[in-house]
Amino acid sequence: MDSFKEMDQEIREPILIDIIDLVEQEQPSLLTTEKAFDFRFDSYRLRWYEHDPYCWFVFNVLESATLATLELVENYLENRFSFAA
């Protein structure tokens, strides 16, 4: 996930939206409003990903994801970046 830090926003955002869609298919309970209240938020936004709402959301969602969901996301990222290379 650290590779997202240096990635241009125009490239990063569609990838993160795809990850959100994958999570929605696999574990929709992670995308509820109630679950979002559990997500960490630093009001000073000290972590780099807190400056990008998609990164913040995806990183927090994946902290609670099951192994199956994480593997699905990992496979997506491997395929996505293998085509970009």
N, C-alpha and C positions, 0 to 999 in steps of 0.2 A: 504493500500500500504506500510505502514511502515514495515510489515512483510517481505518484500523483502530485507530489509537492512541486516538482519541477515541470510538470506537464502544462501545456497551454490550456487555458480554460475552455476554449472551443473544442479541444480534443477530449479533455477530461469530462466535461459535463454529459455528453451523450453516453459515455461509458458508465458513469455513475447512475444515470437514469435507467440504463439497461440492467444494472445490478439491482436497483430498486424493483424493477419489473420481475426479475428472477425471484427475489425474496417474496414478492407479493404472490407469486404462483406457488412457491414452496412453503412459506410460513407467513400467511397474511396477518396473523396475530401480532407480528412484530411491527406492523405499520399502523397500529391504532393510536388514537390520540392519547389514550390512557398510558400506553407503553412509552410514548414520547416524554411523558413527565418523569420517567425514570432516567432519561438520558442526562449525562453530565453537560453542564454548560458553565463555562468560566466567563463571568461578566467582563473580565479584562481581556478575554480572547487571547490568551497567551500561547495556545497551541496553534500551529500554522493552519490546520484544517478547520478551525472554528471561523475562519474568515470566508469560507466557502460553504454555503448552506447545504449543498449536495454532499460534499465531503463529510461535513459534520454529521449529517443524517445517516449516511451509509456507514461510516465508521462506528457510530453508536448502535445501529441496527445489527451489524455483524458481530458486535460483542456479545449479543444475546442469541445469535443464530445457532442452530443445531449443526452438528458435524456434516450432515447431509447437505444442508444449505450452503455451508462454507465450501464443501467440495464442488457443488454446482457453480458457485461464484468463481472458484479457482479454475475450474475447467473453462468457463467463459473467458476469463482473463488470459489464460494460456492460449486459447484459440484466437482471441482478439489481437494479442500482441504477436503471435506467430504470423498472422497475415500482414501486420504492419512492418515486419522485419524484411 
